[in-house]
Each structure stands twice: as structure tokens, then as C-alpha cells.
Amino acid sequence: MANQASSPSKPTAAFVGASWAVLVIGFVSFAVGLWNATMTRSEKGFYAAVLVLGVFAAVSLQKSVRDRADGLPVSALYLGLSWSVVALAVLMLVVGLWNSDMALSEKGFYGLAFAMTLFAGVAVQKNVRDTLQFRAPSRHESVPVPPQTYPVPGAHFTN
């Protein structure tokens, strides 16, 4: 089977809607769980920060991997940092849940809501990128570029 570059295809409205719905459901579920939890505010803040860190890192990782696959320059340092921060967010959640006094069902709830939200964040970012690529003109078409004027060094302009 040959590895062929596929042309960008627009994601379906159903997939875009489902991705956004899962992202919202994941965030809201996690937030409602924290709101109703009987833990200190600092613990709630820790779990909220881990969720935000994880989603941002997962989206950044997806974009970096996709950029590299599309032949766009991505530094190895940034790609490595993206992988590291996703792993760190997951590790922080696991360690936090492991050491908490929550019931096992609560720990499972937070773990699943976290994983679902990270996955949905990646899916939403993919949909956004695919939609933008679908709308963008082909790289082979010529796009007129307006001329730009730059001030001449040493020239004085008067009104």
C-alpha cells in the first residue's frame, strides 16, 4: 500500500458537533465534580489546573505532530516538550488521585472526564485545522499579494 498525501477534506458537521459536545461535556462534568467535591480549595485548584494544562498540552502536541507530518518546521525541542507536558499532566492527575481520599468511583470519574476532555480537545483542534485547510486556497494557485511600501531611511515626510 503506497503512502499518499491526502488532500484536506472538510470534517462533517456531525463530527465537529460531536467533538465540541464531548469537549464541553468533559469540562463541565469535571468542573461540576470539583464543585461538589468535599476537598479543599487548593485540591480543587490543583485538579482544575491539571485539566487545563493537559488540554493545552494535548492540543499543542497534536498541532506539532500534524505540522511535522505536513512538512512544516517544528523543532525537536518543542515537540519533545509537548510530549513531556502531556505526560506530566497525566502523571500529576494519577499521583493526585492515587494519594486522595476519594472513593474509587470518584477517582474513576475524574480519570475518565480528564481523558475524555483531552481527546475531545485534540479532535476539536483537528477539526478547526481541517476546516481552515479546506477553506484555504490551494498552494498551487497563485494568490495576488498587494505591493508593500516601506519608508526610505533618512527620508522626511511632511503633511
Helices and strands as residue ranges (DSSP letters): H 13-36, H 41-69, H 76-98, H 104-135
